[in-house]
Amino acid sequence: MLYFCCTLQVVRYTPDFKIFVPVIVTIGTFDGFHRGHQSLLEQMSACKQHMGLATCLLTFDPHPRNVINHDQKGVTLLTTCEEKIQLAKSYNIDILVIYPFNSAFSSWSPEYFFTTLIVNQLNARHVIMGYDHRFGKDRTGDAAYIKTLALKHQIGVETCAAVIDEGLPISSTRIRKALELRDLNITNRLLGYFYQLWGTVIHGMGRGHKNGYPTANIKPLELFKCLPNTGVYLVRGYWNNNFYYGMLNIGTNPTFETNAELKIEVHFFDFNSNLYKQSIRIEFLEYIRSVQKFESSEALYMQIRQDETVCRNKMQRYLT
């Protein structure tokens, strides 16, 4: 139960959950927290200023498409649940409710969804919807329908217009495609921030250390995290309240292995701490080159030295 709001309060939904302060609510998966999502949250923040109500973001975990389309290839996540929590702290949100999306929930009618969850449990007084948001079974509840339902409960409703970039609405699908194409310029522009990965450092083979390029092998916190396509990237890592620049490789180490699993390895410049079992956050700044198979380890490390030179030159623009 929630009676008041000050800083962000994160709630994992349970059937007996209820908010006892009137709130402004917005609803969605918010995968990516991209500029379209940010526009909606800014609109909600503006409403908070003139209405004097707390703000509530209702989101879902797991991703609805991974439940509804369980027999198909799942959608990868731009933002994991933990990343959403961290990003939400930057947007003046009072309450973040994480609903455990499941097949039973997906069968709720729009009216049952609105009355049970939005009205009775979230205590909504005003609802802000994304321009393309739909809810309820088979996504049959649109903005027009929710306005009809809201009128019965004296709840205000408004929609947020699409944010257009190069003639198209910003969407999570566009960002996933840009990551597949290794286009960090588009990815980071649509997001409004640098694409990031949270992970834990695990044991690697130790080859880099022997050759003067020690690497931290990263295991993403979320199995379905959307990764940029294979390649070498200029990155910035955050650990222990400091940040470090480096180069990161996503690939299968084809010079040394065949049919190997995908690995994520990062080498930080001018860094000598042991990161094993530590949690780190990585920001992807620029794409450098594709993964290659070299004739020898000597040829590989000659290329890595060239990569370091390129990355150190490029990182200067981020230092000013």
Buried (B, 14 or more C-beta within 10 A) or exposed (E): EBEEBEEBBBBEBEEEBEBEBBBBBBBBBBBBBBBBBBBBBBBBBEBBEEBEBBBBBBBBBBBBBBBBEEEEEBBBBBBBBEBBBBBBEEBBBBBBBBBEBEEEBBEBBBBEBBBBBBBEBBBBBBBBBBBBBBBBBEBEBBBEBBBBBBEEEEBBBBBBEBBEBEEEBBBBEBBBEBBBEBBBEBBBBBBBBBBBBBBBBBEBBEBBEEBEBBBBBBEBBBEEBBBBBBBBBBBBBBBEEEEBBBBBBBBBBBBEEEEEEEBBBBBBEEBEEEBEEEBBBBBBBBBBBEBEEBEEEEEBBEBBEEBBEBBBEBBEEBEE
